[in-house]
Amino acid sequence: MKNVELVIFDMDGLMFDTESMYLNFAPDVCESLGFPVTREILMKTIGTNHQWAQEILKAEGYENFPFAELWKILDKKYDEYYNENGVPIKNGLLELLEHLKGKSMKMAVATSSRRVKAEYLLKISGVDKYFDSIMCGDEIINGKPDPEIFLKTADVFGVKYENCVVLEDSINGIKAAKSANMIPVMIPDMIEPTEEISGMIYKKADNLEEIIKILI
């Protein structure tokens, strides 16, 4: 890990415990819209952007699913939760960010979320100050598992792809990092790594603070 020049963070499910909120809220919202989408199908959309998530739902038979309406309702529910409880920060995030800052390590966010949501969460959680760049799902064409978002993030800094560590919680994210020829490290959230994914990751950690030892 001596040649690492950039650490790229996913956001939802990695830094913030927001994917569990999605799976708690979305099934009922889908039902209210007249589309009984199961939790299992919704889990397939974790880690990718809205465009690709919509394609996943279409492939599952929800051709006319009102995706824009779903996110309008979910965003309102999220805002209500954040206003009352704050952003749920994952264990070890602040410790890791402070450690990397002390090492003068370049840090970036590469999230499938829209920029307006990403900037909002990063700001109200107080961690926006740690990151040198943010790349979001509405700024790319192909969502994870395509490597586009990671490649564009590395290009911002002009660093070699093989010198980038990617911290991810999702299967789609790990596949994207591996395709980008980067160093994938997984901190599972909702989904444990499959046998296929286990063969792709450099290391697996139980929480973000454990990443400090991995990067030494």
Summary of the structure (lengths in Angstrom):
residues: 216
radius of gyration: 16.7
end to end distance: 7.0
largest distance: 52.8
contacts: 715
relative contact order: 0.19
helix: 50%
strand: 13%
